[in-house]
């Protein structure tokens, strides 16, 4: 290998990052909109520039060398820094203009975005909002890698070094069929919940962990016998008599129970809740944009919260 005489290009580093995610030259080339030969040549140029082997290739598999893994971490940081540089230049112009890549978790997106997007578009017509829905951990990783500018998530969650702007509380409500004994009262005591009947989302959804935490110490280590892949499926399971559940208030306000005969009751004391938050990289240059977006989102969250202490009953379609 020749001695190092030049610096890697951002294009080459981007090639390495995408290849590490796909571990397939064909798939990575498709993502990058280049040919496989162009991608392969770019990786070889990067290896030649650094004077080390980064990728092991054979007819069956692609994998990074141990040194390649270390270079990958630095490559992600450099690409994130370059993205921040672009954001700094954009931030010198009008606020919330151009492309803004926002991630949102599935238990927030369909319930908050319909009320958030219209006022955002009205206030900032030059903003091009690119949305991605995913679970919390993948979104956080994409924020760290500068693949997303920010993400709307729910706390508590380990956000590490990311900047966190709390937007407001989203209280949990008890949801069950009309024949469930606990819905006879206007409010429900958390201690009366039968944990064996609790229907939750499958592992990987932060709402699952928040619901378990809401049940207190006696729920530690709880493994639900019935799990759902989405909130819609969860509601169907409860209506089918498979158990009871806890749902965030914004989902009820958005009409998640409409078309069902389920009943929602608020909790009496020590009301469990999650906290919605906007997370971003602390080194990102668009601090003003994050503050503006966080303010708009917090305002819409307040509007999306239902009246306290009022019961909700699903409205049958037709």
Order of alpha helices (4+ residues) and beta strands (2+ residues): alpha-alpha-alpha-beta-beta-alpha-beta-alpha-beta-alpha-beta-beta-beta-beta-alpha-beta-alpha-beta-alpha-beta-beta-alpha-beta
